[in-house]
Amino acid sequence: MRFLVATLLFINSVLAQDKYPKDYFRSPMDIPLSIAGSFGELRPNHFHSGLDFRTEKREGIPVYASADGFVSRIKIGTGGYGKSIYIDHPNGFTTVYAHLQIYSPLIQKKVNKEQYTKQSFEIEMFPKPDEIPVKKGDLIAYSGNTGSSGGPHLHFEFRDTKTEKIINPLFFGFDSKIKDTKAPQITGLLAYPIGDSSQVNNSAKPIFINLSLQSDGTYLAGQVVASGKLAFGINAYDTSDFNYGKNGVFQVTTFLNGLPYFGYEFETFSFEETKYINTFIDYPRYQSQKQRYQKLFVGSQYPNSIMKEIKNDGIISVFSNFSLNYRIVVQDFNGNSSIVNIPISYAKLPAVYEVEKKTPYLLKARNDNSYAKDAISVFIPANTFDEDFFLNFDVKNNELFLHDDSVAALENMTITFDVTDIPTKEREKMFIANLDDGKAVYRSTYKKDSLFSIRTKNLGKFFLMKDLVAPKVYNANFKEGDDLEDQKTLKISIFDDLSGIKEYNAYLNGKWILMEYESKSHRLTHNLSDNIFENGRNDFKIIVKDNLGNSTTFESYFFKTK
């Protein structure tokens, strides 16, 4: 039976693969490919949209165009993908290369020109099809660690050029470049009583179920005695040969009494769907214990593109005189699988049922909801939350208390403070802050007349705060009056502890110069090879502003000869 189930699932996966070319695209690097992050992997507030390839713990690995095409987009940001490049191919697909260190000389020249024209490190370019054509194997960049990267690697992804839906790169033949004979690992199983009168093993709360390894390699779950409705969730990860990391799983399928019941597969999804990761996992458990249990059941909102089978929302009804067998199959792209068999029997056992804490504010998830007290109001659009619940809402001493982070907001809410009673002069450096892990965090605040507003998915405590402290400029890699004859770069650090850096501008002898910003180290770098400096004395100046208009100016000078 184990072999039959795995074979059927593998055949379905193979059929899906026929939609994509297998030998059209080459590897983006000439080093052995090792996955640091898998497609669809569970990340904070999003599904991972590509494959992360290791780069030997270093930067500067040559990155090549995976096929003929043209550079359709270049984007540089201090967060996110950092330095990235997009190539449109004539077969209807786009490849994306991200967290780059630097572009190839031809592309870098165009990028620098645009940065100097816009006088900005952060830019976005959309070259015309005939502007930067590339051939398969052309050098386009070097790997790096820019943006929100947590270490040197190459983020590589495929998109449908027209729809921009993201597609698993393994479907394009990259599975053959990564040896994988290891099955996914299931490290935890939870049973969830669903509804007010349901229970599992004397519990009305989610309960752990023990797993024991059998001689045939499958797992047998411990006793599951239930009444009413229940569902399951798993904690699982995947790995591959020569891979020491724990990656996300590709496919999960469940069977009830031998028939397909619930399943998903990470073949493709849209960027709009990635927000549903917080309904896909047991979000309260993740928030309280940092464990990402994947639910094998759904509510009203879920990532439809990855779902392959949903019966009764994945929820199982357990009645008297019925015995059920539930089977979970976790499979990787290469067909390696792990199986859990769960026998379910009926019994009405005593259980302690928790009384739901009610407040005056029942939030109807499918409706718009508005709340107001004193000078503070909250607007929550329909479908911001997945389920109805009693909302904790209160205002005390001009501070808003808006529930807690045990529930996930899928859309932005609008929070508004009426500051009519605050003198106009005092409002200039004021903003709406949110308490996050005990620290006040700046939220981008829209101001119109006497109304301050923010749009946020955060819950918790909100209050007004002032930022009166200018950014810090420090740790330049030269001293005033130094001779920089052999120096290739100017470096200096900038930091703002509250509202954050909004902009910075640096000048040499009155001319704007490009300084690249590395947000993780708060470090700015100017390459003197830009040849903006003059023979002899050079006057350096940098002006840094935060989001409330506080400004710091640093000036110095050095000597250098061309």
N, C-alpha and C positions, 0 to 999 in steps of 0.2 A: 504493500500500500504506500509506504514511504516513497518508493521508487516511482510509482505511478503518479502520485501527486506532484513530485518534483519534475517529472517528465512533462506533464500537462502544462505546468506553469512555464517551463522553459520554452515549450513550443509557442505559447502565447507571446512570450517575449521576442522570440525570433520573428514571428509574424509582424510585430511592431517595427522591428529593425528594417524590414524591407522598404520602408518609406524613405530611408536615408542612404546616401552613397557611402560605401565602405572604404574605397581606395582613392577617393578624390583629394582628401586633405592629408598633409604630412604633419609630423610632429612640429610644434612651434620651437623646439629646442633640440640640439644634437647631444643631449645627455640622456641616460636612462630615465624614463619617467617613473616617478614615485608620487603617489597621491597623498597630499597633506589635508585635503578637504574634498569631500565628494559632492556630487550634484544632489541638491535637495536636502543637504545636511541641515540639521536643526540648529539655527543660530538665534541670537537674541533678536526677536521681533521680525525675523525673516527666514525664508528658506535660502540656502546657498545656491547661487544661480550659475555655477560653473564647476570646473575642476581646479583645485589648487595644486600646482606641481611644485615639488621641492626643487631648490636650486643650490644644493650642496652647501647650505647654510651660508651662502654668500650672495653678493650682488654682482651684476656685470656679465651674466651669461647671455650670449647672443640669442636674440629672439627673431624668428623668421616668419614670413608670410606663409600660412598653411596651404594656400592655393592662389591661383591667379585672381586678380580683382583690382579694386582701387580703394584707397583710403577715403572713407566716407565721413569719418568723424574723428576729431582729436580733442580730448578734454583733459585739462589739468585742474585739479582741485586739492585743497589742503587735507580733505577727508575723503571718504568713499574709496574710489578706485585710484586716487592719486593721479599719476600720469597714465593715461590709457589711450588706446588706438583701436579703431574699428575699421574692418575691411569688408566691403560688400563683394560678393562673388557672383558670377553670372548664373549660377544654378539656384539662386534664390535664398542663399544663406549668408549670414554675416558672422564673422569671427571677431572676438573681442579679446584684447590682451591688456592686462591691468597691473597696477602697482609697479610700473616701469621706472627704471633709474634715469634713463636718457633715451632719446630717439636716435635713429640712424642719422648720419651727418646731413643728408638731403632734407629729411623731415625736420630735424632739429633747427636747421637754418630758417625754414618757413615758420616754425613755432616761435623762435626768438624774434623774428620780424613782427609777428602778430602781437607778441607780448610788449614789445617796445612801442608799437602803434597804439595799443590799448592802454599802455602804462599799467600793466597788471600781470602778476604771476599767474593768477587763475584766468584761464581762457577756455573757450569752446569754439572749435572750427569745424566747418562742414565743407571740405574741398569738393570741387566739381569732379565728375567721373574721369575727366581727362587731365586733371591737375597732378595727382600723385598715383599713377598706375603702378601695380606691383605684379611680379611674377612669383610663382610658387618657389619658395626657398630664398627669396630676397630678404636681406637683413632689414628689419624695420625698427629694432630697438634693442635695449639691453635690460635684463631683469633687474628688479629693485625691491624696495620696501616702502614705497610712497603711499600716501593716503592713510587709510585706516588699517593697513596691514599690520599684523602682529609679529612679523618676522620675514626675512627674505623669501620670496616665492613668486611664481607667476600664476596669476588668476587667468584662466582660459575658458571662454564660453562660446556657445553657438546660439544664434537667434534666427528665427524666420524673418527675413528682411522686411516683408510687408506687414506682418502682424506684430513683430517684435516679441513674440513669445519665445521664451528661453527653452533650449532643447539640450538634453543630456549628451555631452560629447562622446560618451561611450557608444552611442548609436551610430557614430560616424567612423567606426573601425578602431577607435582608440583602446577598446578592450583588448585588442591583440597586442598592444604595446605595453600592457601592464599584466604581469603574471599574477594570477589569482586562483589558488586552489584551496583557499581557506573559507569555511562557512561563516556566516554572521553569528554573533554570540548574543544570546538572550540572557540578560543578567537579572531580570526581575519581572514578576507577574502580579498585577493588581486586579482584584475583582471589585466592581462598582455596583452597589445596590442603586437602582434607578427608581425614584418615586418615593413618596412619603411612607408607604407601608411595606416596602421591599426590604429583604435582609439576606445577607450571605454569611454563613458560619457564625450565627448569633450577632452579627454586626450590621448596623444600619449605615456605617461609614465604609469608605474604601478599605479593603483589607488585603494584606499580602498573602499570596498562595505559594507554598513551597514547590520547588521543582526537583525531580530526581532523574539523573541520567540513566537511561536503559541500555541494555546490551546491544540493541540495534542502532544506537546513536541518537535516538529521539529522547525527548523529555516527557515525563509523566507528572502531571500536576497533582498536588495533594488534594485532600477532600474539599469539594465544593458542594455544600448543601445550602439550598436557597429556596426562597419563595418570592413570588412577584416577578419583577424584572431586574435583569442584571446585564452588565457588559464588562469588557476587559480592557486592560491597557498593558503595554510592555515597555520595558527599558531594554534597548538593544543597540548594538553597534556592529560595524563591519570592518574588516581589515583585508589585507592582501599579502602576498609573499613579499618579503624584504620591506615590509611596512610596519613600523612600530607604533603607528598612530591608531586612534579609534575614530572611524568615520561613520557617516550616516548610512542607513540601510536603503537598498534600492526598491524592494518590493515586499509587501506583507499581504497575505491572503488568508482568510479564515473560512472554515467549513463547519456547518452545523448538521450533524448526522450525515456527513458525507457530501452535502450539497454546498456549493459556494454561497457565502453569506455576506462577507465584507472584505474589501481589499483596496489597496492603492499601490501605485507604481510611479516612480519619479522618471517619467519620460519627458514631460514638458509642462510648463505652467506659465502664467502671465505675471508681470510685475504687480498687477492689481491684486492677484491672489496671494501674494507672499505675506500679506498682513494676517492671513488666516492661520498662520503658524500658532497663534496663541489660542485658537479654538481647536487646533489639531492636537496639541499637547494638553496634559493636565496642568493648566496654568497655575492654579492655587498651589499645587505641590511644588512646581518649579519656583514660584516666588518664595515659598517658605523653606524649601529644602534644597533648591538648585538641582533637582532631579528632573530630567526631561522624559516623562512617561508619555509614549505615543498612544492616544486613545484609539481603540478599535470600535468606535461608535461616533456619531456626529450629532450636532445640534442643527440649528436652522442655517448657519453660515459656515461654509467650509471650502477648501480649495478644490473645486469641482474637476479641474483638469487632471488631477492626479488620481482621482477616485475611479476604480475599475468595477467595483461591485458594492452595492449598498442595499441590503434588505432589512426592513424594519429599523432603519437608522443604525444597524449593527447591534441593536438591543435584543436580548433573548428573554422570552417569557417562560417562566418555570411554573408548571402546574402539577397537581397531584397525579399520581399514576403514570408519570412520564419520566424516563431517564434519557438524558441527552449526552451526546459526545461532541465537544467543541474542539476543533483543531486549528492551530495557528502555524502557518508556514512563513518563515522569514527567509528570503532568497536574495542573493546578489546577482549582478548582471550576468555572470558566467554560469549560473545555475547551481552554485553551491548553496545548500539550504540547511536550516535548523527547524525542527518541528517540535511543537508542544501539543500533547494530547491532554484534554481536560474533561474528565467525566463529571457530569452535573446531575445531582439528584435533588428531589423535592423533600422538604420538611419545613413545617412551620415552627421554628425555634424561637425561644424568647430573645428579644433584642431590645436594647435601650435606644429609643429614637430621640434624636436631638430636636428640641423645639426651635423652629426658625425664629431668629430675632427680628421682630417687626419694628419698623419706624413709621412715621407719618408719610413717608415718601416712597410709594411703590412705583418703581421705574418700569414702565412698559417698553420692552426692548424694540418693538416694531413701530412705536410712535415717537414723535418729537416730544421732548420733556423739557420743561422750564422750571427753574427754582429761583427764588429771590428772598433776600432778607436784608434789612437795613440798606446799605449802599452797595451790596454785592449781588450779582445775578449770574446764573449758569444756564446755558442752553445746550442741550444734548440732543443732536439729531437722531432720527430713527435709524436703527440698525448699528448704532455705536457699540451696543453690547449684544451678546448672543442670546442671553436669557433674561427674563424678568427677574427682578430682585428688589429687596427693600434697601433703598439708598440711605446711607448716613450723610446727612446734610445739616450744617449749622454754621452760623456766623457769630463769633465772639470777639469783642475788642478789635473790630475791623480786620479779622482774620477768617478766612474761609476754611472750613473742614469738610472736605469732599471725599467721603468713603475712604478706601485704602487700596493698596495695590494687589489685593487678592483676586480682583476681576480685571479682565483685559479690555481696554477700549480699542475698538477697531477703526474708529473715525475720530476726527478732531472735535472737541467740545469748545465752546466759547465761554470764557470767564470774563466778566466785566466788573470793574470797580468804578463807582462814581466818586470822583475826588473833588466835588464842588466845595467842600469845606476846607480843602487844603489850599493855601495861598499859591497863586500861579507861579511865583518865583521858586517855591520849594518843589514844584512838580518837575522841573527841568531835569534833574538827575535821578528821578524816581522811576521805578519799574515794578512789575509784578514778579515776585519770586515764588519758588516752590521748594519745599523742604524735601531733600532727597538724601537718604541715608544720614540724616542729621545735619546736612549742610545746605545752606541757602543757595539755590541755583537760579541764575538769570533766565528768564523767559522773554523772548522777543515781544516787546509790548507796543501795540498800536495805540497812538494817542490822538484823540479828536475832541477838542474843546475840554470838557470836564470828565470825559470817559476814557479810561484805560482798559484795553482788552488784549487778551491773548487767546491763541488757538492751541490746544494741547490735548494729548492722549494720556497725560499724567493725572493721577489722582493723589489725594493727600491734602496737605496743608498749603495754603496760598496766602500771601500777604504782600503789602507794599514795602519797598526797601529803596534806599538811596545808594548810589555809587559815586563817591566823591574822590576816589583815589585813581590817579593817572597810571597808565601802563608802565611797566618797568623795562628799561633798556640797559643791558649789561653784558659783560664778558666778551668784549670785542677781541679779535685775535691780533690786534695791533695796538701799540701805544701812540699817543700823540707825538708826532715828529719822527716816527720810525721810518727807516729806509726799507721799502718792501721790494728790493731788487729781485730777490729769488722767490717771492711769494706769489702764488697763483690765484688766491681767493681772498675776499674780505668776508669775515664772519662776525655775526653779532647775535645776541639772544634777545627776545622780547617776550613779555608775559603780562597777562592781566588776570587777577585772581577772582574777579567777580563777573562783570558783564561781558568780558572777553574782548579780544582784538577785533575791531571792525575793519580797519585798514591801516596800511603802512606805506610810506613812500620814501625812497632813499635817493640821494643826489650826489653826484661828483661834479664839483665845480659848477653847480647850478643845473646840471643835466640829469634827468631822471635815469636811474639805473635799475636793472632787473635784479631782484634778490629773491632767490627761491626759498620758500618757507617749508620747513620740516616740522609739522605740528607736534610730533611725538617728543621732540627734543627742544621745541620752541626756538629753533635756530634758523637764522637767515644766512644765505650764502650768495655772494656775488662773484662770478667768474671774471677775473681781470682780463681773460682772453677776449671779452667783449670789446676791448680796446676803447673804452670810454675815457680812461684816465689820460692825463697829459704828462709830458716830460717835466720832471721837477716836482714842485709842490702840488698836492691835490687836496682840496677841501671836501670832506665827507660830512653829509648831513642826513639824518633820518628822523621822520616825524611819524609817531605811532599814536593812533586814536582808538579808544574803546567804544563800545556800543552806546554809551551815554554822553559821548563828546569830550571826555577827559583826554588830554593830549600830553605827550612827552616828546621833547625834541633833544636829540643827542648830536653834538657836533665835534669833529676832530679833524686832523689833517695828517698826511703822510707824504713821503717822497717816493717816486718811482720813475724809472727811465724805460722808454720803449726800446 
